[in-house]
Amino acid sequence: MGVITISRQIGSEGTFIAKRVAEQLGLSFIDKEDIEKVMHAYGFSAFEEVYNTRPGFWERFDLQRSVTIDFLLSTMRSFAKVGNVVLLGRGGFGLFQGYTDILNVRLKAPLAVRLERKQREYGGTDEHARKALIEQELIRTSFVQTDLQYNQNDASLFDLVVDTAIVPPETASLWICDAYQQLMKKPRIDAKHVRADLVVDDVLLKLVKTMLGDSGS
């Protein structure tokens, strides 16, 4: 029982790969929508606004923003505590550094390739696609680097970094599955923690277990 976190650049086929990995390994796929359900259940209706906007200087010190982000991290810890999940995005790679049973993966691709993929998916002009992708990427980068203070461009924070312009998404999925299975058989020797060490709120954990269909204690 373990966890895979997948960090990805927009247009690197991260969602497709994460879902495929979860299906192949029999794990639960967790993305922003699943995390939102938990946060909304606790009254954090502003999560979407916090995640999808770049804060100004003073907004970074806003108490409600800080409380929302703290609860986001608590929610992710709860999903990881239950285990057997693929966590897509939300800076999971930074939150779960040094765990013997958590695999951290980064997916990337050159901008030109990612632009072509998104334009093929949504249409529009080259310039419109470029502006939309760059703006989305700036917002994501701001959230991860400014709010969470993690650096997704630091390759040392990942167990596996894959360029999906070179490695087809189907092959990348197989690589991630194999790496996960190897980690489960032979835990990393330099890890200081296991998922069992995670401290989470019992009520929150129960809600997450219910969402995942885990009725165990």
N, C-alpha and C positions, 0 to 999 in steps of 0.2 A: 504494500500500500504506500503510495507516494504522491507527489505533485509535480506537474510540469508548468512552468511559467513561460509564456511566449510573448516577447516584446517584438514589435514589428514596425517597419516604416510603412506608411500608407502606400498601397499598390504593390506590396511585396507578397501578396497572396496569403497574408497571415491568418485571416479568418478561415479560409478554405483549408489551410494546412492544420490549424488547431482543431477544427471539427473532424477532419480526417484522422488525425492522431487519436483523438478521444474515441472515435468509433472503432479504430483498429485495436486499441488497447482496452476497450470496455470501461473508459473513464467518463466522468461527467464534464461536459463543456460549459465553462462559466465565462460570460462576457459582461459588458457594461449593463445590459438589460437585466441580467440576473442580480447583479450587485445593486442596481437601482431598486428592484423589488424589495430587497431587504432594507435599504435605506429609507424608502418611502414608508415601509411598515413602522419605522421608528420616527417618522415625522420629518425626515431630511428631504423635503421636496425641492430644495435648491441645489441638489447635487448636479443636475444637468447644467445649470447656469455656472456653477463653480468649475466644472470640468471643461466646458466648451467656450470659456472666455479667458482672454489674457488679462490678468489683473494689473491695474496701475500700481504705482509705488505704495500708496497708502492702503490700497485694497489688500495687499499682501499681509497686512497686520490686522485685518478685520477679524474679530473674534468668531463670528458665525462661520466664516470661511475656514478658520483653523479648526473649529469643532467639527465641521463637516468632513474635512480631510482626515482628522483623527478617527472619526467613526468609519470612514472608508477603509482605513488600514485595519481597524478592528474587524470589519466584515471580511476582509481578505484573509486575515489570520484565522477566522472561524472556518472559512471554506478549506483552508490548508489543514487545519486541525482535523477536520473530518477525513480529508484525504481522498485519493482516487479521483482527482480533478485535474483538468487542464485550465489554467487561469490565463485568459487573454488580456494583455495590456494592464493598465492601471499601476505600472511600476512594480509589479510583483517581483521582478528580478532583484531589485534593490532591497525590498523588504525581507526577502528570504535568502540572504547571503549566508553561507557557512552552515547550511543544513545538509545532513548526509543523505536525506531521502527526498530532496527537492532538486529537480533539474531545471536550469535556467537557459533559455534559448533566445537567440536574436535572429530575426529574419530581415534581410535588406536587399536592395537592388538599386542600380543606377537610376537617377531621376528620369532620364529619357524613357527607360523601360516602364517605370511606374506610371509616368504620364500617359504613355500609350495604352496601358492596361485600363486606367481609370477613364480615359476618353472612350475607349471601346465599350466600357460598361455603362457610362452615363451620357455619352455623346457630347455635343458642344464643340466650340472651336479650340484650337491648340492653346491659344492665349487664355481663354476662360478656364480650361482644365489646369493649366499651369498655376494661375492665380489661386484657384480653389484649393489645389493640393498643397501649395506652399503655405497658404494661410492656415489650413488644417494642421499642417506639420508644425508650424510655429506655435499654435495653441497647445498641441500635445507636448511639444518639447518644453514649453513654458511650465506646464503643469508638472511634468516629471522632474525637471531640473530646478525649478523655482519653489514649487509647493512641496514636493517630496524630497528634493535635494539629492536626486540620483542622476547619474550620467549614463544614458543609454548608449552613448558612443564609446564607452570604455569597454573594450572587448574582454578585459580581464574579469569582468563581472558576469560573464556568460560561460557556460560549459560548451556551448555549440553555437557558432555563428555561421549562417548559411546565406549565400547570395543566390536568390531565386531567379536571377537572370542567367545564371550558369547551371544551377542545379534545378531541374524541373520540380514543381511543387509535390508531385507524387513521390519522387525520390527523396525529397526533403522530409516528407512525412515518414518514410521508412527509416531514414537516418535517425530521426528524433525518437521513433519507437524503439529502435535498437539501442540507442544511448540510454533511454529510460530503463529498459530491461536489464542492461548491463549494470546500471547504477543500483537497481533493486537487488541484484545478485551480489554485487561487490561495492558496498558503500564507500564513499570517498574517505581517504585516510586523514585528510587535513580538516575535516568538519568538526565544529565545536558543538553543534546542536542537532537534535532530531525534532520532527514535528510534535512529538509528545511533550516537548518543552514549552510549546506555545501556550501562553496564558490568555484565555478568552472568557468573556462573560457567559455564564451558563444559559441564560435565557436566549441570548443571541445565538449561541451554539445550537440550541434546540431548534430555533427557527431555521437555521441553515440546514440542519439535518433533515428537517421536514421537507424543505425545498428539494433536497437531494434524494428523498425517499429512503433515508436511513433512519430506522426506528430504534437503533441501538442506543445505549446510554452513553 
